[in-house]
Amino acid sequence: MVLLAGLAAPQGAQAAEAAPAATVEELRLDRAVPQEILRRSGFDSVAPDFAEALSSADSYAEARRIVACAGSALWKRAVDRAQGRGPAGGDLSRDDDRPLYWARLGMTREVRGWEPGFGPLSEEQRAALLDELERTSRGQTSIRYPAGAKGLKRVLVTGFDPFTLDRDIRISNPSGATALALDGTVIETAEGPARVETAVFPVRWQDFADSTVERTLRPYLKRVDLFATVSQGRVGRFDVERTNGAWRGGFGDNENIGRTETIPVADPATQPQWTTTTLPYPEIVAANTGRFPVYDNTSVTEIPAGGTQAVVRPDGPTEGSTARAGGGGDYLSNEIAYRATLLRDRLGLHDALPGGHVHTPVLQFGTGNTTEVTDPVFVQNRLDIIAQVRSIVTVAVSATGRTRG
């Protein structure tokens, strides 16, 4: 995506670009479930208020400022709600990540269809506004660690948007909920206090190809003591993924687009087929972190060296093999783990920085609930997953025994 801050509006009708149509994600927004989620959290006013503010912009620079402020405010509002600050806005439980997701889509739809009074937007300018909104409303631009806090550990945790929404539009993602619950918090560990900063990522192949992960994480990996990318995985269990593979398996993303290819990264000539976790998985698995069992997942799928058929290897990849799935599969969960750990290694931090991927249990509704947007079992499951991720991070920091200035 292109960043073009402060550009003047293009001159003349020939520079105009037609406002693009709503995306697949945005088209889901008008269905009953998203509207109920927004209404029951008080986030139904976010997009209309944003549209009104945007309509007042008298220049592109002013529009860029409005977008950045509104995106940051949405992230802060979602974090505050999740952490018990300010009004709940409705009866939807505070731990719910879905209001942030659907409110953001309302805002991106407003930007996509906006025709400013000061003159037409170019395609690049509109893309830059959308990029600004995506990054600010996901916490990607608000990662802050206190300066000069001696002995304070620094932890970076990431989550994801809800996904598979055409299967069940009610879906919540516990990794995104965890990001909201932990952002800016301090946890006590055996190695002292640890400040946790978080961000969430879209479930879209193209954003990952556009290096959204590297762009967000690169400024911080040399400064943190531990990182964990988190996503929703299997029913009833946590997995610490030992190995990540350089392959996209083609499953449809939130835009209903699939990609089947080697993960596209910078400098593909030096791209490894596999990367590995440096999280302290023996200690994490052994600890009593919560109600769900936690596994050290070593399985991968590979094409062995000299072979043509993919095979499952329970104990990890063999020498010279080609990746077809990491422990975390071949979707964006595996890809964020691969990209983050590859970035760690390319920064020369493999032996110095604990980091890797944690898969949470699937967040399930109560038995028999096929239509309601929430229920007590659903809420309790999400709260338990959030608490257990916090415990896993606590154990991981405690096990590293490292102090970084």
VOTIKE-531416 format. One record per residue (C-alpha): z negated, x negated, y; residue number from 1. Coordinates in Angstrom, 3 decimals. Example, Ala and Ser with C-alpha at 12.3 -4.5 7.8 and 13.67 -1.06 7.14 Angstrom:
BEGIN
{zz -7.800, xx -12.300, yy -4.500, resi 1}
{zz -7.140, xx -13.670, yy -1.060, resi 2}
END
This chain:
BEGIN
{zz 0.000, xx 0.000, yy 0.000, resi 1}
{zz 0.740, xx -1.134, yy 3.532, resi 2}
{zz -1.818, xx -1.644, yy 6.291, resi 3}
{zz -0.345, xx -1.213, yy 9.791, resi 4}
{zz -3.312, xx -0.790, yy 12.114, resi 5}
{zz -2.630, xx -0.073, yy 15.747, resi 6}
{zz 1.138, xx 0.400, yy 15.560, resi 7}
{zz 2.718, xx 2.415, yy 18.302, resi 8}
{zz 4.390, xx 5.656, yy 17.308, resi 9}
{zz 8.077, xx 5.224, yy 16.437, resi 10}
{zz 10.470, xx 6.218, yy 19.164, resi 11}
{zz 13.068, xx 8.906, yy 18.736, resi 12}
{zz 13.867, xx 11.440, yy 16.062, resi 13}
{zz 15.729, xx 8.882, yy 13.940, resi 14}
{zz 12.424, xx 7.099, yy 13.185, resi 15}
{zz 10.827, xx 10.279, yy 11.871, resi 16}
{zz 10.022, xx 10.711, yy 8.209, resi 17}
{zz 9.594, xx 14.134, yy 6.678, resi 18}
{zz 6.006, xx 14.842, yy 5.662, resi 19}
{zz 5.779, xx 14.297, yy 1.888, resi 20}
{zz 4.905, xx 17.137, yy -0.439, resi 21}
{zz 1.415, xx 17.495, yy -1.865, resi 22}
{zz 0.693, xx 15.350, yy -4.916, resi 23}
{zz -0.095, xx 16.597, yy -8.410, resi 24}
{zz -3.784, xx 15.960, yy -7.737, resi 25}
{zz -3.711, xx 17.823, yy -4.444, resi 26}
{zz -1.931, xx 20.807, yy -5.997, resi 27}
{zz -4.932, xx 21.375, yy -8.276, resi 28}
{zz -7.144, xx 21.781, yy -5.228, resi 29}
{zz -6.439, xx 25.477, yy -4.617, resi 30}
{zz -7.538, xx 26.546, yy -8.087, resi 31}
{zz -10.761, xx 28.518, yy -8.437, resi 32}
{zz -12.937, xx 25.775, yy -9.939, resi 33}
{zz -12.376, xx 23.123, yy -7.236, resi 34}
{zz -12.952, xx 25.735, yy -4.544, resi 35}
{zz -16.198, xx 26.833, yy -6.196, resi 36}
{zz -17.406, xx 23.217, yy -6.461, resi 37}
{zz -16.676, xx 22.638, yy -2.789, resi 38}
{zz -18.313, xx 25.887, yy -1.722, resi 39}
{zz -21.459, xx 25.371, yy -3.814, resi 40}
{zz -21.986, xx 21.867, yy -2.395, resi 41}
{zz -21.193, xx 22.605, yy 1.246, resi 42}
{zz -18.193, xx 20.254, yy 1.093, resi 43}
{zz -15.743, xx 23.100, yy 1.702, resi 44}
{zz -15.893, xx 22.343, yy 5.427, resi 45}
{zz -14.868, xx 18.688, yy 5.051, resi 46}
{zz -11.085, xx 19.076, yy 5.057, resi 47}
{zz -10.937, xx 21.747, yy 7.816, resi 48}
{zz -13.218, xx 19.676, yy 10.070, resi 49}
{zz -11.129, xx 16.594, yy 9.389, resi 50}
{zz -7.887, xx 18.442, yy 10.149, resi 51}
{zz -9.307, xx 19.568, yy 13.486, resi 52}
{zz -10.358, xx 16.023, yy 14.386, resi 53}
{zz -6.994, xx 14.622, yy 13.361, resi 54}
{zz -5.144, xx 17.160, yy 15.482, resi 55}
{zz -6.861, xx 15.744, yy 18.559, resi 56}
{zz -5.402, xx 12.251, yy 18.075, resi 57}
{zz -3.214, xx 11.266, yy 20.997, resi 58}
{zz -1.922, xx 8.021, yy 19.450, resi 59}
{zz -1.469, xx 6.361, yy 16.098, resi 60}
{zz -4.349, xx 3.986, yy 16.827, resi 61}
{zz -6.622, xx 6.947, yy 17.537, resi 62}
{zz -5.490, xx 8.643, yy 14.321, resi 63}
{zz -6.323, xx 5.493, yy 12.371, resi 64}
{zz -9.814, xx 5.447, yy 13.913, resi 65}
{zz -10.401, xx 9.121, yy 13.093, resi 66}
{zz -9.292, xx 8.616, yy 9.494, resi 67}
{zz -11.519, xx 5.564, yy 9.000, resi 68}
{zz -14.557, xx 7.305, yy 10.471, resi 69}
{zz -14.011, xx 10.479, yy 8.469, resi 70}
{zz -13.484, xx 8.599, yy 5.215, resi 71}
{zz -16.628, xx 6.535, yy 5.706, resi 72}
{zz -18.579, xx 9.651, yy 6.646, resi 73}
{zz -17.462, xx 11.415, yy 3.468, resi 74}
{zz -18.637, xx 8.526, yy 1.292, resi 75}
{zz -21.978, xx 8.374, yy 3.112, resi 76}
{zz -22.426, xx 12.126, yy 2.857, resi 77}
{zz -21.758, xx 12.055, yy -0.902, resi 78}
{zz -24.161, xx 9.135, yy -1.406, resi 79}
{zz -26.840, xx 10.774, yy 0.721, resi 80}
{zz -26.515, xx 14.038, yy -1.180, resi 81}
{zz -26.743, xx 12.269, yy -4.531, resi 82}
{zz -29.834, xx 10.350, yy -3.416, resi 83}
{zz -31.673, xx 13.347, yy -1.991, resi 84}
{zz -31.120, xx 12.784, yy 1.711, resi 85}
{zz -30.095, xx 15.611, yy 4.001, resi 86}
{zz -29.248, xx 19.177, yy 3.000, resi 87}
{zz -27.918, xx 19.918, yy -0.472, resi 88}
{zz -25.387, xx 22.287, yy 1.084, resi 89}
{zz -25.555, xx 24.681, yy -1.841, resi 90}
{zz -26.921, xx 25.200, yy -5.345, resi 91}
{zz -24.735, xx 22.620, yy -7.094, resi 92}
{zz -26.988, xx 19.808, yy -8.334, resi 93}
{zz -27.168, xx 16.762, yy -6.105, resi 94}
{zz -26.110, xx 14.346, yy -8.852, resi 95}
{zz -22.629, xx 15.912, yy -9.024, resi 96}
{zz -19.726, xx 13.586, yy -8.207, resi 97}
{zz -17.076, xx 16.306, yy -8.037, resi 98}
{zz -17.568, xx 17.411, yy -4.403, resi 99}
{zz -16.547, xx 13.927, yy -3.261, resi 100}
{zz -13.406, xx 13.980, yy -5.398, resi 101}
{zz -12.171, xx 17.399, yy -4.325, resi 102}
{zz -13.122, xx 16.951, yy -0.667, resi 103}
{zz -11.176, xx 13.679, yy -0.546, resi 104}
{zz -8.094, xx 15.433, yy -1.933, resi 105}
{zz -8.409, xx 18.055, yy 0.787, resi 106}
{zz -8.389, xx 15.266, yy 3.357, resi 107}
{zz -5.447, xx 13.375, yy 1.844, resi 108}
{zz -3.468, xx 16.610, yy 1.759, resi 109}
{zz -4.128, xx 17.054, yy 5.477, resi 110}
{zz -2.870, xx 13.526, yy 6.215, resi 111}
{zz 0.169, xx 14.018, yy 3.999, resi 112}
{zz 1.227, xx 17.158, yy 5.840, resi 113}
{zz 0.173, xx 16.163, yy 9.368, resi 114}
{zz 2.797, xx 16.181, yy 12.117, resi 115}
{zz 1.165, xx 14.601, yy 15.201, resi 116}
{zz 1.837, xx 15.888, yy 18.673, resi 117}
{zz 2.366, xx 12.385, yy 20.075, resi 118}
{zz 5.471, xx 11.777, yy 17.958, resi 119}
{zz 6.626, xx 11.475, yy 14.352, resi 120}
{zz 4.994, xx 9.135, yy 11.838, resi 121}
{zz 6.999, xx 6.616, yy 9.881, resi 122}
{zz 6.577, xx 6.497, yy 6.126, resi 123}
{zz 4.670, xx 3.223, yy 6.477, resi 124}
{zz 2.289, xx 4.630, yy 9.057, resi 125}
{zz 1.451, xx 7.673, yy 6.954, resi 126}
{zz 0.915, xx 5.447, yy 3.923, resi 127}
{zz -1.443, xx 3.269, yy 5.960, resi 128}
{zz -3.487, xx 6.299, yy 7.021, resi 129}
{zz -3.726, xx 7.443, yy 3.421, resi 130}
{zz -4.731, xx 3.965, yy 2.323, resi 131}
{zz -7.444, xx 3.823, yy 4.969, resi 132}
{zz -8.771, xx 7.196, yy 3.861, resi 133}
{zz -8.766, xx 6.274, yy 0.175, resi 134}
{zz -10.617, xx 3.001, yy 0.691, resi 135}
{zz -13.238, xx 4.233, yy 3.137, resi 136}
{zz -14.042, xx 7.417, yy 1.201, resi 137}
{zz -14.513, xx 5.450, yy -2.036, resi 138}
{zz -17.103, xx 3.027, yy -0.679, resi 139}
{zz -14.663, xx 0.130, yy -1.000, resi 140}
{zz -15.083, xx -0.910, yy 2.639, resi 141}
{zz -18.844, xx -0.384, yy 2.935, resi 142}
{zz -20.154, xx -2.925, yy 0.412, resi 143}
{zz -22.945, xx -4.722, yy 2.255, resi 144}
{zz -25.664, xx -7.100, yy 1.053, resi 145}
{zz -28.558, xx -8.070, yy 3.365, resi 146}
{zz -28.139, xx -11.531, yy 4.832, resi 147}
{zz -30.889, xx -14.060, yy 4.334, resi 148}
{zz -32.835, xx -11.993, yy 1.776, resi 149}
{zz -34.200, xx -14.856, yy -0.314, resi 150}
{zz -34.622, xx -14.013, yy -3.994, resi 151}
{zz -32.737, xx -10.720, yy -3.729, resi 152}
{zz -30.172, xx -10.309, yy -6.514, resi 153}
{zz -26.817, xx -8.818, yy -5.674, resi 154}
{zz -25.174, xx -6.403, yy -8.103, resi 155}
{zz -21.783, xx -4.678, yy -7.834, resi 156}
{zz -21.090, xx -1.542, yy -9.902, resi 157}
{zz -17.888, xx 0.506, yy -9.970, resi 158}
{zz -17.062, xx 4.006, yy -11.199, resi 159}
{zz -14.094, xx 6.353, yy -11.500, resi 160}
{zz -12.873, xx 9.759, yy -10.371, resi 161}
{zz -12.860, xx 12.687, yy -12.808, resi 162}
{zz -9.772, xx 12.711, yy -15.033, resi 163}
{zz -7.949, xx 14.778, yy -17.706, resi 164}
{zz -8.279, xx 17.687, yy -15.297, resi 165}
{zz -5.403, xx 19.632, yy -16.851, resi 166}
{zz -7.435, xx 19.682, yy -20.057, resi 167}
{zz -10.527, xx 21.009, yy -18.250, resi 168}
{zz -10.549, xx 21.164, yy -14.453, resi 169}
{zz -14.359, xx 21.360, yy -14.453, resi 170}
{zz -14.688, xx 17.743, yy -15.581, resi 171}
{zz -17.144, xx 15.401, yy -13.861, resi 172}
{zz -17.172, xx 11.639, yy -14.389, resi 173}
{zz -20.647, xx 10.175, yy -14.997, resi 174}
{zz -19.457, xx 6.758, yy -13.831, resi 175}
{zz -18.606, xx 8.182, yy -10.422, resi 176}
{zz -21.912, xx 10.021, yy -10.324, resi 177}
{zz -23.678, xx 6.755, yy -11.183, resi 178}
{zz -21.918, xx 4.983, yy -8.322, resi 179}
{zz -23.183, xx 7.600, yy -5.869, resi 180}
{zz -26.705, xx 7.486, yy -7.280, resi 181}
{zz -26.990, xx 3.679, yy -7.180, resi 182}
{zz -25.163, xx 2.746, yy -3.978, resi 183}
{zz -27.413, xx 0.803, yy -1.632, resi 184}
{zz -30.467, xx 1.106, yy -3.891, resi 185}
{zz -32.842, xx -1.669, yy -4.910, resi 186}
{zz -33.976, xx -1.921, yy -8.524, resi 187}
{zz -36.887, xx -3.997, yy -9.752, resi 188}
{zz -36.054, xx -6.462, yy -12.521, resi 189}
{zz -37.853, xx -9.263, yy -14.331, resi 190}
{zz -35.984, xx -11.631, yy -12.019, resi 191}
{zz -37.061, xx -9.816, yy -8.872, resi 192}
{zz -35.457, xx -7.077, yy -6.778, resi 193}
{zz -31.730, xx -6.414, yy -7.034, resi 194}
{zz -29.601, xx -4.671, yy -4.426, resi 195}
{zz -26.850, xx -2.524, yy -5.952, resi 196}
{zz -23.629, xx -1.769, yy -4.095, resi 197}
{zz -20.961, xx 0.484, yy -5.559, resi 198}
{zz -17.418, xx 1.777, yy -5.177, resi 199}
{zz -15.237, xx 4.254, yy -7.057, resi 200}
{zz -11.602, xx 3.972, yy -8.081, resi 201}
{zz -8.775, xx 6.449, yy -8.616, resi 202}
{zz -7.401, xx 7.275, yy -12.043, resi 203}
{zz -3.840, xx 6.337, yy -11.098, resi 204}
{zz -1.703, xx 3.590, yy -12.600, resi 205}
{zz 0.129, xx 2.825, yy -9.360, resi 206}
{zz -3.004, xx 2.101, yy -7.366, resi 207}
{zz -3.989, xx -0.491, yy -9.958, resi 208}
{zz -0.514, xx -2.048, yy -9.859, resi 209}
{zz -0.969, xx -2.227, yy -6.087, resi 210}
{zz -4.059, xx -4.422, yy -6.698, resi 211}
{zz -6.707, xx -1.988, yy -5.505, resi 212}
{zz -9.249, xx -3.569, yy -7.886, resi 213}
{zz -8.623, xx -7.154, yy -6.802, resi 214}
{zz -8.470, xx -6.199, yy -3.148, resi 215}
{zz -11.876, xx -4.542, yy -3.362, resi 216}
{zz -13.701, xx -7.040, yy -5.565, resi 217}
{zz -12.289, xx -10.380, yy -4.429, resi 218}
{zz -14.434, xx -10.698, yy -1.249, resi 219}
{zz -17.653, xx -10.227, yy -3.236, resi 220}
{zz -17.421, xx -11.872, yy -6.651, resi 221}
{zz -18.451, xx -15.282, yy -5.324, resi 222}
{zz -21.482, xx -13.700, yy -3.645, resi 223}
{zz -22.894, xx -11.412, yy -6.340, resi 224}
{zz -25.164, xx -12.187, yy -9.278, resi 225}
{zz -23.678, xx -9.607, yy -11.649, resi 226}
{zz -20.965, xx -6.975, yy -11.753, resi 227}
{zz -20.325, xx -4.054, yy -14.072, resi 228}
{zz -17.277, xx -1.833, yy -14.140, resi 229}
{zz -18.291, xx 1.531, yy -15.600, resi 230}
{zz -16.298, xx 4.436, yy -16.984, resi 231}
{zz -16.615, xx 7.391, yy -19.347, resi 232}
{zz -15.952, xx 6.524, yy -22.977, resi 233}
{zz -16.958, xx 8.104, yy -26.275, resi 234}
{zz -19.190, xx 11.023, yy -27.223, resi 235}
{zz -22.870, xx 10.246, yy -27.664, resi 236}
{zz -22.891, xx 6.483, yy -27.104, resi 237}
{zz -22.664, xx 3.611, yy -24.660, resi 238}
{zz -20.393, xx 0.664, yy -25.385, resi 239}
{zz -20.511, xx -2.792, yy -23.864, resi 240}
{zz -16.877, xx -3.830, yy -24.269, resi 241}
{zz -16.642, xx -7.392, yy -25.525, resi 242}
{zz -12.880, xx -7.939, yy -25.036, resi 243}
{zz -10.272, xx -6.511, yy -22.641, resi 244}
{zz -6.535, xx -6.451, yy -23.341, resi 245}
{zz -3.504, xx -6.940, yy -21.087, resi 246}
{zz -1.771, xx -3.711, yy -22.128, resi 247}
{zz -1.183, xx -0.248, yy -20.684, resi 248}
{zz -0.865, xx 2.357, yy -23.416, resi 249}
{zz 0.955, xx 5.100, yy -21.505, resi 250}
{zz -1.639, xx 7.889, yy -21.297, resi 251}
{zz -1.034, xx 10.182, yy -18.342, resi 252}
{zz -3.098, xx 9.547, yy -15.219, resi 253}
{zz -4.290, xx 12.051, yy -12.614, resi 254}
{zz -0.728, xx 12.315, yy -11.319, resi 255}
{zz 0.479, xx 13.013, yy -14.889, resi 256}
{zz 2.279, xx 9.663, yy -14.899, resi 257}
{zz 2.136, xx 7.292, yy -17.865, resi 258}
{zz 2.764, xx 3.542, yy -17.976, resi 259}
{zz 3.486, xx 1.597, yy -21.160, resi 260}
{zz 3.710, xx -2.094, yy -20.339, resi 261}
{zz 1.840, xx -5.332, yy -19.892, resi 262}
{zz -0.720, xx -4.932, yy -17.108, resi 263}
{zz 1.059, xx -6.143, yy -13.951, resi 264}
{zz -0.906, xx -8.876, yy -12.172, resi 265}
{zz -0.233, xx -11.674, yy -9.716, resi 266}
{zz 1.051, xx -14.888, yy -11.309, resi 267}
{zz 2.061, xx -13.322, yy -14.650, resi 268}
{zz 3.090, xx -16.749, yy -15.971, resi 269}
{zz -0.613, xx -17.626, yy -16.361, resi 270}
{zz -1.721, xx -14.179, yy -17.475, resi 271}
{zz -3.861, xx -14.208, yy -20.651, resi 272}
{zz -3.561, xx -11.521, yy -23.301, resi 273}
{zz -7.333, xx -11.171, yy -23.465, resi 274}
{zz -10.379, xx -11.532, yy -21.233, resi 275}
{zz -14.017, xx -11.310, yy -22.285, resi 276}
{zz -17.280, xx -9.937, yy -20.976, resi 277}
{zz -19.947, xx -12.276, yy -19.684, resi 278}
{zz -22.561, xx -9.532, yy -19.532, resi 279}
{zz -25.650, xx -10.365, yy -21.648, resi 280}
{zz -24.677, xx -7.895, yy -24.364, resi 281}
{zz -27.234, xx -8.993, yy -27.003, resi 282}
{zz -30.090, xx -8.200, yy -24.634, resi 283}
{zz -28.503, xx -4.951, yy -23.445, resi 284}
{zz -27.927, xx -3.668, yy -26.968, resi 285}
{zz -31.441, xx -4.652, yy -28.109, resi 286}
{zz -33.234, xx -3.023, yy -25.186, resi 287}
{zz -34.540, xx 0.538, yy -25.116, resi 288}
{zz -32.530, xx 1.723, yy -22.111, resi 289}
{zz -32.431, xx 5.471, yy -22.768, resi 290}
{zz -31.643, xx 8.287, yy -25.159, resi 291}
{zz -28.106, xx 7.176, yy -26.055, resi 292}
{zz -27.469, xx 4.271, yy -28.455, resi 293}
{zz -25.753, xx 1.221, yy -26.944, resi 294}
{zz -23.227, xx -0.788, yy -28.963, resi 295}
{zz -21.646, xx -4.205, yy -28.669, resi 296}
{zz -18.053, xx -3.121, yy -29.217, resi 297}
{zz -15.971, xx -5.994, yy -30.583, resi 298}
{zz -12.936, xx -4.080, yy -31.866, resi 299}
{zz -9.424, xx -4.581, yy -30.454, resi 300}
{zz -5.863, xx -3.692, yy -31.373, resi 301}
{zz -3.366, xx -6.548, yy -31.487, resi 302}
{zz 0.027, xx -7.671, yy -32.690, resi 303}
{zz -0.835, xx -10.844, yy -34.603, resi 304}
{zz 1.013, xx -14.059, yy -33.767, resi 305}
{zz 4.402, xx -13.907, yy -35.475, resi 306}
{zz 3.979, xx -10.226, yy -36.331, resi 307}
{zz 5.589, xx -7.026, yy -35.124, resi 308}
{zz 3.090, xx -4.303, yy -36.002, resi 309}
{zz -0.142, xx -3.491, yy -34.206, resi 310}
{zz -3.329, xx -3.802, yy -36.252, resi 311}
{zz -6.987, xx -3.101, yy -35.510, resi 312}
{zz -9.286, xx -6.128, yy -35.557, resi 313}
{zz -12.959, xx -5.073, yy -35.776, resi 314}
{zz -14.195, xx -8.537, yy -34.812, resi 315}
{zz -11.928, xx -9.252, yy -31.863, resi 316}
{zz -8.494, xx -10.803, yy -31.338, resi 317}
{zz -6.989, xx -13.596, yy -33.400, resi 318}
{zz -5.388, xx -16.752, yy -32.024, resi 319}
{zz -2.041, xx -16.219, yy -30.315, resi 320}
{zz -2.037, xx -12.433, yy -30.689, resi 321}
{zz -0.553, xx -9.915, yy -28.252, resi 322}
{zz -2.833, xx -7.231, yy -26.850, resi 323}
{zz -2.287, xx -3.577, yy -27.576, resi 324}
{zz -5.814, xx -2.331, yy -26.795, resi 325}
{zz -9.075, xx -3.873, yy -25.715, resi 326}
{zz -12.421, xx -2.651, yy -26.933, resi 327}
{zz -12.222, xx -0.080, yy -24.172, resi 328}
{zz -8.760, xx 1.109, yy -25.195, resi 329}
{zz -5.460, xx 0.862, yy -23.321, resi 330}
{zz -6.133, xx 3.128, yy -20.350, resi 331}
{zz -7.526, xx 2.425, yy -16.879, resi 332}
{zz -11.043, xx 1.752, yy -18.201, resi 333}
{zz -9.684, xx -1.237, yy -20.076, resi 334}
{zz -7.505, xx -2.173, yy -17.122, resi 335}
{zz -10.299, xx -2.317, yy -14.552, resi 336}
{zz -12.314, xx -4.433, yy -16.991, resi 337}
{zz -9.336, xx -6.713, yy -17.559, resi 338}
{zz -8.543, xx -7.067, yy -13.860, resi 339}
{zz -12.152, xx -7.671, yy -12.798, resi 340}
{zz -12.821, xx -10.281, yy -15.495, resi 341}
{zz -9.459, xx -11.967, yy -14.927, resi 342}
{zz -10.301, xx -12.199, yy -11.231, resi 343}
{zz -13.689, xx -13.671, yy -12.157, resi 344}
{zz -11.983, xx -16.299, yy -14.311, resi 345}
{zz -9.299, xx -17.136, yy -11.749, resi 346}
{zz -12.049, xx -17.681, yy -9.188, resi 347}
{zz -13.604, xx -20.203, yy -11.568, resi 348}
{zz -16.658, xx -18.040, yy -12.238, resi 349}
{zz -16.434, xx -17.385, yy -15.985, resi 350}
{zz -19.498, xx -19.470, yy -16.821, resi 351}
{zz -21.389, xx -18.612, yy -13.642, resi 352}
{zz -21.027, xx -14.862, yy -13.163, resi 353}
{zz -22.148, xx -12.199, yy -15.652, resi 354}
{zz -19.697, xx -9.331, yy -15.582, resi 355}
{zz -17.835, xx -6.876, yy -17.751, resi 356}
{zz -17.357, xx -3.256, yy -18.689, resi 357}
{zz -19.765, xx -0.535, yy -19.793, resi 358}
{zz -18.534, xx 2.742, yy -21.246, resi 359}
{zz -20.840, xx 5.738, yy -20.850, resi 360}
{zz -21.024, xx 8.726, yy -23.185, resi 361}
{zz -18.696, xx 11.637, yy -22.519, resi 362}
{zz -20.389, xx 14.090, yy -20.174, resi 363}
{zz -20.662, xx 17.371, yy -22.065, resi 364}
{zz -21.382, xx 20.957, yy -21.069, resi 365}
{zz -23.936, xx 23.061, yy -22.913, resi 366}
{zz -22.906, xx 24.758, yy -26.140, resi 367}
{zz -20.715, xx 27.772, yy -25.517, resi 368}
{zz -20.005, xx 27.036, yy -21.860, resi 369}
{zz -16.237, xx 27.145, yy -21.501, resi 370}
{zz -15.929, xx 28.620, yy -18.005, resi 371}
{zz -18.950, xx 27.845, yy -15.797, resi 372}
{zz -18.691, xx 24.806, yy -13.521, resi 373}
{zz -22.193, xx 23.642, yy -14.416, resi 374}
{zz -25.184, xx 24.389, yy -16.642, resi 375}
{zz -28.624, xx 22.852, yy -17.285, resi 376}
{zz -27.459, xx 20.787, yy -20.276, resi 377}
{zz -24.537, xx 19.409, yy -18.284, resi 378}
{zz -26.813, xx 18.377, yy -15.425, resi 379}
{zz -29.421, xx 16.830, yy -17.722, resi 380}
{zz -26.758, xx 14.866, yy -19.602, resi 381}
{zz -25.432, xx 13.458, yy -16.353, resi 382}
{zz -28.914, xx 12.564, yy -15.086, resi 383}
{zz -29.715, xx 10.830, yy -18.375, resi 384}
{zz -26.495, xx 8.819, yy -18.261, resi 385}
{zz -27.142, xx 7.756, yy -14.661, resi 386}
{zz -30.686, xx 6.699, yy -15.534, resi 387}
{zz -29.489, xx 4.745, yy -18.550, resi 388}
{zz -26.830, xx 2.869, yy -16.565, resi 389}
{zz -29.555, xx 1.923, yy -14.100, resi 390}
{zz -31.672, xx 0.662, yy -17.011, resi 391}
{zz -28.742, xx -1.289, yy -18.472, resi 392}
{zz -28.171, xx -2.979, yy -15.116, resi 393}
{zz -31.877, xx -3.786, yy -14.897, resi 394}
{zz -31.845, xx -5.395, yy -18.337, resi 395}
{zz -28.650, xx -7.301, yy -17.552, resi 396}
{zz -30.043, xx -8.756, yy -14.318, resi 397}
{zz -33.300, xx -9.637, yy -16.025, resi 398}
{zz -31.469, xx -11.409, yy -18.834, resi 399}
{zz -29.342, xx -13.608, yy -16.621, resi 400}
{zz -32.250, xx -15.492, yy -15.115, resi 401}
{zz -30.096, xx -16.702, yy -12.272, resi 402}
{zz -30.912, xx -16.929, yy -8.602, resi 403}
{zz -28.059, xx -17.224, yy -6.145, resi 404}
{zz -28.671, xx -18.144, yy -2.561, resi 405}
END
